Amino acid sequence: MQHAQQAQQAQHTDRTTQQVTLDHIEQVAEDVVALHLRGAVDPLAPWEPGAHIDVALPNWLTRQYSLCGDPADRETYRIAVRYDPLSRGGSEYIHRFLRRGRTLDVSLPRNHFPLAPAPEYLFVAGGIGVTAVLPMLNAAITAGIPASLVYVGRSVSTMPFAEELTARYGDRVRIAATRDQGRPDLAALSSTLNPRALIYCCGPASMLTAAEAAFPADRLRTERFHPQPRQFAPATEFEAMCARSGRTVRVPADESLLDALTHAGHPVASGCREGVCGSCELTVLEGEPDHRDDIGAPAGRMYACVSRARSARLVLDL
């Protein structure tokens, strides 16, 4: 059994995408649908709570969605998508045009929001942000670790999986419908927690700001939909050498590394183009990157959509 699992892991490591079929679409709240994606051939790549996938849509857009199903289910991925009236084309396409039976390419799961060991957990979710923490809550409770969820939304009808969560976990889930109850007092929650508990929060920017004010920074883990507003030094021109091809690409001050590489014939997979999804990760062999992402790039890596260079040249594994 162990050798078979190792062979499957090696097989998934050798590829960057996998094919799925849209098995069915489920309405889980007002303007929110859950997509159940079944692996077309092989068992789907494994994942852990907090992971997300890139979905390549038939309208040439790629979007990122948190996996919110069961990690033990190697045949199906579940994601949820809220319709955004200001959509750039992703959620609108899914809600209006995507149909059961459609074949899609999705990335291997990536996890920039992993569940770290702790003696207790508090999960705080806002709206569609519940998708990131739902598998975490299940993992903690299954492992016998004290865990609770504060789930905030305008009304219960707008909150995906609210009924599923209360049915499965009872009073460990607190539903806070702000239209009737107002916002929960996060500072009061913080005062009752185990001093070694970890807090995971995913939701709109206003919720994350409130969480950062209420909980100790060293125990708070957050995932953002959009990057935080930050100030950087003015962008300057630099060179990117593609080590495998030997070609050097000039990156002007007014162009991203991602776009410069694409225009030079070295396209890099990308998604959000805002430094929050990790789709455009590159390996840096030489030089000093100027990290401008919201993820926290590992040593020797950078995200080409927003990050630049502190040195005059970067050498990339391309």
N, C-alpha and C positions, 0 to 999 in steps of 0.2 A: 504493500500500500504506500509506504513512504517513497519508494522508487517511482511509483506512478505519479505521486503528487509532485516530486521533483521534476519529472519529465514534463508535466503540464506547466509548471512554473517556467521552465526553460523555454517551452514553446511560446508562452505569452511574452517572455522577455525579448524574444527574437523579432517581435512585430510591434508596431505602434498603434494599430487600429484593429478593430474587430467588427464583424457585421452582425446586425441585429434586425429583427422584424418586429414591427409594432403589433403586438398581440391584441391589446385592447386599450381603449381610452376610457377613463373613469372620471366622472365629475365629482370632485371632493370638496368643493366650496364654490361660492359665487366667484365666477371668473377664474377658477383654478381647476385644471385637469391633471390627473395622474396618468402617465404613460407607462405601460408595462411592456418592456422590451425583451423579447426572447432571443437567445443566442441562435444564430442561423445554422451553425454546424457544431462547433466544439463547445465544451463547457466555457462559460464566460470567465474572464480573468477575475481573480479574487480581489476583494476589497475589504477595508476596515471602516468603522464608523468615522465620519468626517470627510470621506472621500467624495470626489465629484468626477464627472466625465464630460468630455467635449462631445457634442452631438453635431454632426455635419448635416445640415438641412438641405433638402432638394432645391431651395432657392439660393444656394451658394453661400449661405451664412453658416457660421459655426458659433454655437452658444454652449455655455457651461451650466450644468445642473447637478445639485447634490444628489447622491444616491440615498434613497430613503426607504429602501426595502429591507430584506433580510440578507446579511452577508453570507449566511449558510446556503442560500439559494443560488447555485451556480448556473441555473438555466435562465433566470430572469433578473433584469435590473428594473427598479422602479424609480422614476423621477416625477417631479410635479412642476407645473408651469403656470404662473399667474399671467393673465392677459394684462398687458400694459398699454394703455391708450397712447402713450408716447413711444411705443415700441419702434425700434429701428428695423423691424421686419422679422425678428425671431419669434416672439410670443404670438404675434398676429398670425404668422404662417401656421404655427402649431394649432392654434385655436380655430382657424377658419378653413385651412386647406389640408392638413395632415390627416390621413385616413388609415384605418386598420389594414394590416397586410403590407404596408410600405416597408421596404428594406432601407436601412440607414447604416452609415458608418459611424462608429463611436470610438473614442480614444480608450486606451487602457486607463483604469482609475488612477487618479493622483490625489494625494492627501496632504494639504497644507494646514489642516485643522485636526490633528490626531488627538485621540483620547488618551491622556497620560494617566498613569496609576495614581490613585488617591483613595483615602479612607472614606470620603464622602463627596458627593457631587451636587451642585445646583445648576440646572440648565435654565437659561432665560432665552425665550424665543419670541420674535415678533413677526406675525404674518407668515409669509413664505419661508422665513428663516427657520421655521420649525423643521424643514426637511433635513437640515444639517445635523440637528441635535436629536431627532427621533431615534435613529439607530444607536446613538450614544446612550440615551436613557434606557433602551432595551438591553444593551450590553451590560450596563452597570447593574440593573435590577436582576438580570439573569445570573450575574456573578455574585449576587447576594450583598452588594455594596449599597449602603443607604444613598438614595438619589431622589430628587424631586425636580419637577418642571414647572416654571411659571410661564404660561403661554399667553401672550398679549395680542389682541387684535381689536378692530373696531366693533365687531359683533361676531357672535358664534357662527353665523351663516357665512362669514367671510374667512373663517379660519380653517384651512385644510387639515384633515385628520383629527379634528377636535373630538368627534365622537369615538373614533378608534382609540385615541389616547385615554380618554376617561373610562371607556369600557374595559381596557386592558389593565390600567394602572390605578384606577380609583382615585383616592384622595392624595396620591403622590403627584397628581397633576392638578394644578390650579389654573383655571381658565379665567382670564381677566379681560372682559369685554369693556373697552374704555368708553364706549358710547353710553353705557349704563353705570359703570362702576368707577370710571376714572383710571388713572395709571397706578400700578402697584408701587408701594413704598420700598424701593430696593435697599435703601439704607437700613430700614427696619429688618429686612431679610438678612442683610449682612451681619447684623448684631447677633443673630441666633445661630449662625453657622459654626460648625466645627472649625477651629482655627487652622486646620490643615486641609480643609475642603477646597476643591477646585471649582471655579465657576466658569461655565461655557456660555457664551452669549452670541447669538446671531440674529440680526434684524436690521431695521433702518438705522440711519446715522444717529437720530435723536435717542434711540434706545441705547446704542453703544456709548454715547456720551454720558448718559445717565448711569450706566453700569460702571464706566471708568471713574465716575465721581463717588460711587457707592462702595465698590469692592477694592480690596488691596490689589495693586497692580501686579504683584508677583504671583497671585493666585487666579487672576482673570485671564481667560483665553477668548479672543473674539475673532469673528470672521465677518468681513465687510462685503457689501454688494458693490460699493464704489470706493475709490481711493480717498483718503483723507486729504483735504486741502493742505498743501505744504509749499514752502518756498525753497527754490534751488538756485544755485549760481547760474548766471546766463550760460546757455548751451554754447559750446565751441566745436569747431570742426575737428575730426580725428580720423584715423585710418583703421580699418578692420581687415586683417589679413586672414584669409581662409586657408588654413594649414594644409588641408587635403588637396585642394586644387592649386595652391600656390598663388592665388589671385588676391590682389589688394583692392579693397573697395573704399572709396572716399565717402565719409559720412558728413555732409554739410551741417552747419549749425541749425538750420531750419528743417532738418529731416531726421526722422528716427532711424536707428540702426536697422530695425525691422524693414522699413520701407527702402532704405538704401540697399540692403542685401537683396530684397525682392527685385528691385529695378536692375540690379547687376546680374540677375539670373541665378541667385541663390535663395529661393523662397524658403521661408521658415514658417512652420505651422503657427497659427495665432488664433486668438479668440477674442478676449475682452478689449485688447489694445489699451488697457488702463493700468496694467501692473497688478491685477488682483487674482488672475486665474492660473498663471504658470504655464500656459500652452506654449509660449515661445522661448522656453528655457534653452540657453546655449552653454556649452562648456568653454571656459576661458583658459587657454594654455599659457599665455603671457600677457602682461599689462595689468592695469588697475581699473576695474570697472567703477563707474559712478552709479551706485544702486539707487534707483528712484521708484522702486516697486513698493507695494504694501504687504508683501508676503514675507520678505526676509530671505533673500537668495542664499542657498548653501555656499560654502567656500568653493571657489573655482567655477561658479555658475553665475549667470545673469539673465535677465529677462529683456529681450531685444525691443519690446514695444515701447518701453519708457526709459530704460537705463542707458547710460552713455559711458564715456571714458574719462578718467582723471589723467591718464597717461596719453601721450600723443598717438599711441598705437595699441590695439588689442590684437592678439592672435587667437583665433577661434577654431574650434574643432569642426570645421565645415569643409 
